[in-house]
Amino acid sequence: MLWPWQRKTNNGDNILPKGQNELATRVRQCGIDPAGFRLYFGQGDEAIYGFTSTGRDSVNVWKKLTAAVDRTGHRPVVLGVDDDLSFHKELIEEFGDQNSSGVRETIRLGEELSPDEFLKSAANNWIDDDDEFNIADYHGEWPGPAPQQGFGITTLSNVPLVHIGLAPTVTPWHLPAYLRFGGWNDCPPPSAHVAMFKYWYEKYGAVPVNMTHDVVEMYVAKPIRSKEEAISVAEEHFWYCTDIVMQGTETIEALAATLLDANQWYFWWD
């Protein structure tokens, strides 16, 4: 069986609709009213279209569009509010000015990047930059499993209006490349996000739902079922996004407790 994002034409290209009107029609055929449907960023085969939705409905809209990626040829992602949309636009324009290699090269670099090597490099950067840094300081007692809820609510669910983006790819881990997400403060560069998204998709079926200017929320189809694995994955999350521990859960074990049996993951960069 091929998942929708693995389906290709005979020449290997993703199956994409021809233009804005056809894409809007396909969205409507999913039972969605794409209010204000328009071009958000980019052009040609890198163009990202989008429309608005209530935050309350955003997860259901995302689910419907995710189930229909084989028909639309586009991967949905909730982009956030107006300010987030402006931030995404700035990143895409800045990336285009500074990097002539474009989206395809970012995807290639990300898919060739070893997740282990990236995580080791991130750890070494902290050690090199701070002589007093010790990973043991961020370990603690196991707090017991955290209460979990079914996937249906994100941090944007109470927001009156959000933007839903449609990127011209059926592959979930390509989204960071199309959005040029990352590369500011301690947020990894786009190719690193591609590498980690691919790795976590292949292990846990993790796919991005929300990507605002500083937050990523993911749906996890195959949740972690053991305490030991939860701690191991929490360490991966820590090196990928130290802020969720340093300015959030305070210990890797406390983060691990939120990952156990959970089908949502959360990342935030200051």
Contacts in CASP RR format, 6 or more apart in sequence:
PFRMAT RR
TARGET T0000
AUTHOR 0000-0000-0000
METHOD contacts of the structure
MODEL  1
MLWPWQRKTNNGDNILPKGQNELATRVRQCGIDPAGFRLYFGQGDEAIYG
FTSTGRDSVNVWKKLTAAVDRTGHRPVVLGVDDDLSFHKELIEEFGDQNS
SGVRETIRLGEELSPDEFLKSAANNWIDDDDEFNIADYHGEWPGPAPQQG
FGITTLSNVPLVHIGLAPTVTPWHLPAYLRFGGWNDCPPPSAHVAMFKYW
YEKYGAVPVNMTHDVVEMYVAKPIRSKEEAISVAEEHFWYCTDIVMQGTE
TIEALAATLLDANQWYFWWD
4 68 0 8 1.000
4 69 0 8 1.000
4 70 0 8 1.000
4 170 0 8 1.000
5 69 0 8 1.000
5 75 0 8 1.000
5 169 0 8 1.000
5 170 0 8 1.000
5 171 0 8 1.000
5 172 0 8 1.000
6 170 0 8 1.000
6 171 0 8 1.000
7 14 0 8 1.000
7 15 0 8 1.000
7 70 0 8 1.000
7 170 0 8 1.000
8 14 0 8 1.000
8 15 0 8 1.000
9 15 0 8 1.000
14 73 0 8 1.000
14 168 0 8 1.000
14 169 0 8 1.000
14 170 0 8 1.000
14 171 0 8 1.000
15 70 0 8 1.000
15 73 0 8 1.000
15 170 0 8 1.000
16 45 0 8 1.000
16 73 0 8 1.000
16 74 0 8 1.000
16 168 0 8 1.000
17 23 0 8 1.000
17 26 0 8 1.000
17 72 0 8 1.000
17 73 0 8 1.000
17 74 0 8 1.000
20 37 0 8 1.000
20 38 0 8 1.000
20 39 0 8 1.000
20 49 0 8 1.000
23 49 0 8 1.000
23 72 0 8 1.000
23 74 0 8 1.000
23 166 0 8 1.000
24 34 0 8 1.000
24 37 0 8 1.000
24 49 0 8 1.000
26 68 0 8 1.000
26 71 0 8 1.000
26 72 0 8 1.000
27 34 0 8 1.000
27 37 0 8 1.000
27 51 0 8 1.000
27 65 0 8 1.000
27 72 0 8 1.000
27 166 0 8 1.000
28 34 0 8 1.000
29 68 0 8 1.000
29 71 0 8 1.000
30 64 0 8 1.000
30 65 0 8 1.000
30 67 0 8 1.000
30 68 0 8 1.000
30 71 0 8 1.000
30 72 0 8 1.000
31 64 0 8 1.000
32 61 0 8 1.000
32 64 0 8 1.000
32 65 0 8 1.000
34 50 0 8 1.000
34 51 0 8 1.000
34 164 0 8 1.000
35 51 0 8 1.000
35 52 0 8 1.000
35 53 0 8 1.000
36 50 0 8 1.000
36 51 0 8 1.000
36 52 0 8 1.000
37 49 0 8 1.000
37 50 0 8 1.000
37 51 0 8 1.000
38 49 0 8 1.000
38 50 0 8 1.000
38 51 0 8 1.000
39 47 0 8 1.000
39 48 0 8 1.000
39 49 0 8 1.000
39 50 0 8 1.000
40 48 0 8 1.000
40 49 0 8 1.000
40 50 0 8 1.000
40 79 0 8 1.000
40 85 0 8 1.000
40 88 0 8 1.000
40 89 0 8 1.000
40 163 0 8 1.000
40 165 0 8 1.000
41 47 0 8 1.000
41 48 0 8 1.000
41 88 0 8 1.000
41 89 0 8 1.000
41 92 0 8 1.000
42 48 0 8 1.000
42 92 0 8 1.000
45 168 0 8 1.000
46 102 0 8 1.000
46 103 0 8 1.000
46 168 0 8 1.000
46 178 0 8 1.000
47 168 0 8 1.000
48 165 0 8 1.000
48 166 0 8 1.000
48 167 0 8 1.000
48 168 0 8 1.000
48 178 0 8 1.000
48 179 0 8 1.000
49 74 0 8 1.000
49 165 0 8 1.000
49 166 0 8 1.000
50 163 0 8 1.000
50 164 0 8 1.000
50 165 0 8 1.000
50 166 0 8 1.000
51 163 0 8 1.000
51 164 0 8 1.000
51 165 0 8 1.000
52 161 0 8 1.000
52 162 0 8 1.000
52 163 0 8 1.000
52 164 0 8 1.000
53 61 0 8 1.000
53 161 0 8 1.000
53 162 0 8 1.000
53 163 0 8 1.000
53 164 0 8 1.000
54 159 0 8 1.000
54 160 0 8 1.000
54 161 0 8 1.000
54 162 0 8 1.000
55 156 0 8 1.000
55 157 0 8 1.000
55 158 0 8 1.000
55 159 0 8 1.000
55 160 0 8 1.000
55 161 0 8 1.000
55 162 0 8 1.000
56 157 0 8 1.000
56 158 0 8 1.000
58 78 0 8 1.000
58 154 0 8 1.000
58 156 0 8 1.000
58 157 0 8 1.000
58 162 0 8 1.000
58 164 0 8 1.000
58 210 0 8 1.000
59 151 0 8 1.000
59 152 0 8 1.000
59 153 0 8 1.000
59 154 0 8 1.000
59 157 0 8 1.000
59 209 0 8 1.000
60 152 0 8 1.000
61 76 0 8 1.000
61 164 0 8 1.000
62 76 0 8 1.000
62 77 0 8 1.000
62 78 0 8 1.000
62 164 0 8 1.000
62 209 0 8 1.000
65 72 0 8 1.000
65 74 0 8 1.000
65 76 0 8 1.000
65 164 0 8 1.000
65 166 0 8 1.000
66 75 0 8 1.000
66 76 0 8 1.000
66 207 0 8 1.000
69 75 0 8 1.000
69 76 0 8 1.000
69 170 0 8 1.000
70 170 0 8 1.000
72 166 0 8 1.000
73 168 0 8 1.000
73 169 0 8 1.000
73 170 0 8 1.000
74 166 0 8 1.000
74 167 0 8 1.000
74 168 0 8 1.000
74 169 0 8 1.000
74 170 0 8 1.000
75 166 0 8 1.000
75 167 0 8 1.000
75 169 0 8 1.000
75 170 0 8 1.000
75 171 0 8 1.000
75 172 0 8 1.000
75 174 0 8 1.000
75 175 0 8 1.000
76 164 0 8 1.000
76 165 0 8 1.000
76 166 0 8 1.000
77 164 0 8 1.000
77 165 0 8 1.000
77 167 0 8 1.000
77 175 0 8 1.000
77 179 0 8 1.000
77 208 0 8 1.000
77 209 0 8 1.000
77 210 0 8 1.000
77 211 0 8 1.000
78 154 0 8 1.000
78 156 0 8 1.000
78 162 0 8 1.000
78 163 0 8 1.000
78 164 0 8 1.000
78 165 0 8 1.000
78 209 0 8 1.000
78 210 0 8 1.000
78 211 0 8 1.000
78 212 0 8 1.000
79 85 0 8 1.000
79 88 0 8 1.000
79 162 0 8 1.000
79 163 0 8 1.000
79 164 0 8 1.000
79 165 0 8 1.000
79 210 0 8 1.000
79 211 0 8 1.000
79 212 0 8 1.000
80 156 0 8 1.000
80 159 0 8 1.000
80 162 0 8 1.000
80 163 0 8 1.000
80 210 0 8 1.000
80 212 0 8 1.000
81 156 0 8 1.000
81 159 0 8 1.000
81 161 0 8 1.000
81 162 0 8 1.000
81 163 0 8 1.000
81 212 0 8 1.000
82 163 0 8 1.000
83 213 0 8 1.000
84 163 0 8 1.000
84 212 0 8 1.000
84 213 0 8 1.000
85 163 0 8 1.000
87 212 0 8 1.000
87 213 0 8 1.000
88 179 0 8 1.000
88 181 0 8 1.000
88 213 0 8 1.000
91 179 0 8 1.000
91 180 0 8 1.000
91 181 0 8 1.000
91 182 0 8 1.000
91 184 0 8 1.000
92 179 0 8 1.000
92 180 0 8 1.000
94 180 0 8 1.000
95 102 0 8 1.000
95 180 0 8 1.000
95 190 0 8 1.000
96 102 0 8 1.000
96 180 0 8 1.000
99 105 0 8 1.000
99 106 0 8 1.000
103 174 0 8 1.000
103 177 0 8 1.000
103 178 0 8 1.000
106 176 0 8 1.000
106 177 0 8 1.000
106 180 0 8 1.000
106 190 0 8 1.000
106 191 0 8 1.000
106 194 0 8 1.000
107 174 0 8 1.000
107 177 0 8 1.000
107 194 0 8 1.000
109 191 0 8 1.000
109 194 0 8 1.000
110 177 0 8 1.000
110 191 0 8 1.000
110 192 0 8 1.000
110 194 0 8 1.000
110 195 0 8 1.000
110 198 0 8 1.000
111 194 0 8 1.000
111 195 0 8 1.000
111 198 0 8 1.000
113 191 0 8 1.000
113 192 0 8 1.000
113 194 0 8 1.000
113 195 0 8 1.000
114 195 0 8 1.000
115 195 0 8 1.000
115 196 0 8 1.000
115 199 0 8 1.000
115 236 0 8 1.000
118 188 0 8 1.000
118 192 0 8 1.000
118 195 0 8 1.000
118 196 0 8 1.000
119 236 0 8 1.000
119 239 0 8 1.000
119 240 0 8 1.000
122 188 0 8 1.000
122 239 0 8 1.000
122 240 0 8 1.000
123 135 0 8 1.000
123 239 0 8 1.000
126 133 0 8 1.000
126 242 0 8 1.000
127 133 0 8 1.000
138 238 0 8 1.000
138 245 0 8 1.000
138 246 0 8 1.000
138 250 0 8 1.000
138 251 0 8 1.000
138 252 0 8 1.000
139 251 0 8 1.000
139 252 0 8 1.000
139 253 0 8 1.000
140 251 0 8 1.000
140 252 0 8 1.000
140 253 0 8 1.000
140 254 0 8 1.000
141 251 0 8 1.000
141 253 0 8 1.000
142 227 0 8 1.000
142 253 0 8 1.000
142 256 0 8 1.000
142 257 0 8 1.000
143 253 0 8 1.000
143 254 0 8 1.000
143 257 0 8 1.000
144 257 0 8 1.000
145 257 0 8 1.000
145 260 0 8 1.000
145 261 0 8 1.000
146 257 0 8 1.000
146 258 0 8 1.000
146 260 0 8 1.000
146 262 0 8 1.000
148 260 0 8 1.000
148 261 0 8 1.000
148 262 0 8 1.000
148 263 0 8 1.000
150 263 0 8 1.000
150 264 0 8 1.000
151 219 0 8 1.000
151 263 0 8 1.000
151 264 0 8 1.000
154 209 0 8 1.000
154 210 0 8 1.000
154 217 0 8 1.000
154 264 0 8 1.000
155 210 0 8 1.000
155 215 0 8 1.000
155 217 0 8 1.000
155 266 0 8 1.000
156 162 0 8 1.000
156 210 0 8 1.000
156 212 0 8 1.000
167 174 0 8 1.000
167 175 0 8 1.000
167 178 0 8 1.000
167 179 0 8 1.000
168 178 0 8 1.000
169 175 0 8 1.000
169 178 0 8 1.000
172 197 0 8 1.000
172 201 0 8 1.000
172 207 0 8 1.000
172 208 0 8 1.000
173 194 0 8 1.000
173 197 0 8 1.000
173 198 0 8 1.000
173 201 0 8 1.000
174 194 0 8 1.000
175 181 0 8 1.000
175 197 0 8 1.000
175 208 0 8 1.000
175 211 0 8 1.000
176 182 0 8 1.000
176 190 0 8 1.000
176 193 0 8 1.000
176 194 0 8 1.000
176 197 0 8 1.000
176 208 0 8 1.000
176 211 0 8 1.000
177 190 0 8 1.000
177 191 0 8 1.000
177 194 0 8 1.000
179 190 0 8 1.000
179 211 0 8 1.000
180 190 0 8 1.000
181 187 0 8 1.000
181 190 0 8 1.000
181 193 0 8 1.000
181 211 0 8 1.000
181 216 0 8 1.000
182 188 0 8 1.000
182 189 0 8 1.000
182 190 0 8 1.000
182 193 0 8 1.000
182 269 0 8 1.000
183 189 0 8 1.000
183 190 0 8 1.000
184 269 0 8 1.000
185 269 0 8 1.000
185 270 0 8 1.000
186 242 0 8 1.000
186 243 0 8 1.000
186 269 0 8 1.000
186 270 0 8 1.000
187 214 0 8 1.000
187 241 0 8 1.000
187 269 0 8 1.000
188 196 0 8 1.000
188 240 0 8 1.000
193 216 0 8 1.000
196 236 0 8 1.000
196 240 0 8 1.000
197 206 0 8 1.000
197 207 0 8 1.000
197 208 0 8 1.000
200 206 0 8 1.000
200 218 0 8 1.000
200 220 0 8 1.000
200 265 0 8 1.000
201 207 0 8 1.000
203 222 0 8 1.000
204 220 0 8 1.000
204 221 0 8 1.000
204 222 0 8 1.000
204 223 0 8 1.000
204 224 0 8 1.000
205 220 0 8 1.000
205 221 0 8 1.000
205 222 0 8 1.000
206 218 0 8 1.000
206 219 0 8 1.000
206 220 0 8 1.000
206 221 0 8 1.000
206 265 0 8 1.000
207 218 0 8 1.000
207 219 0 8 1.000
207 221 0 8 1.000
208 216 0 8 1.000
208 217 0 8 1.000
208 218 0 8 1.000
209 217 0 8 1.000
209 218 0 8 1.000
209 219 0 8 1.000
210 216 0 8 1.000
210 217 0 8 1.000
214 268 0 8 1.000
214 269 0 8 1.000
214 270 0 8 1.000
215 266 0 8 1.000
215 267 0 8 1.000
215 268 0 8 1.000
216 266 0 8 1.000
216 267 0 8 1.000
216 268 0 8 1.000
217 264 0 8 1.000
217 265 0 8 1.000
217 266 0 8 1.000
217 267 0 8 1.000
218 264 0 8 1.000
218 265 0 8 1.000
218 266 0 8 1.000
218 267 0 8 1.000
219 263 0 8 1.000
219 264 0 8 1.000
220 262 0 8 1.000
220 263 0 8 1.000
220 264 0 8 1.000
220 265 0 8 1.000
221 263 0 8 1.000
223 259 0 8 1.000
223 260 0 8 1.000
223 261 0 8 1.000
223 262 0 8 1.000
223 263 0 8 1.000
224 230 0 8 1.000
224 233 0 8 1.000
224 259 0 8 1.000
224 260 0 8 1.000
224 261 0 8 1.000
224 262 0 8 1.000
225 260 0 8 1.000
225 261 0 8 1.000
226 260 0 8 1.000
227 256 0 8 1.000
227 260 0 8 1.000
230 256 0 8 1.000
230 257 0 8 1.000
230 259 0 8 1.000
230 260 0 8 1.000
231 252 0 8 1.000
231 253 0 8 1.000
231 256 0 8 1.000
233 256 0 8 1.000
233 259 0 8 1.000
234 252 0 8 1.000
234 253 0 8 1.000
234 255 0 8 1.000
234 256 0 8 1.000
234 259 0 8 1.000
235 252 0 8 1.000
237 244 0 8 1.000
237 245 0 8 1.000
237 255 0 8 1.000
237 259 0 8 1.000
237 265 0 8 1.000
237 267 0 8 1.000
238 244 0 8 1.000
238 245 0 8 1.000
238 252 0 8 1.000
238 255 0 8 1.000
240 267 0 8 1.000
241 267 0 8 1.000
241 268 0 8 1.000
241 269 0 8 1.000
243 268 0 8 1.000
243 269 0 8 1.000
243 270 0 8 1.000
244 255 0 8 1.000
244 266 0 8 1.000
244 267 0 8 1.000
244 268 0 8 1.000
245 251 0 8 1.000
245 252 0 8 1.000
245 254 0 8 1.000
245 255 0 8 1.000
247 270 0 8 1.000
249 255 0 8 1.000
249 258 0 8 1.000
259 265 0 8 1.000
END
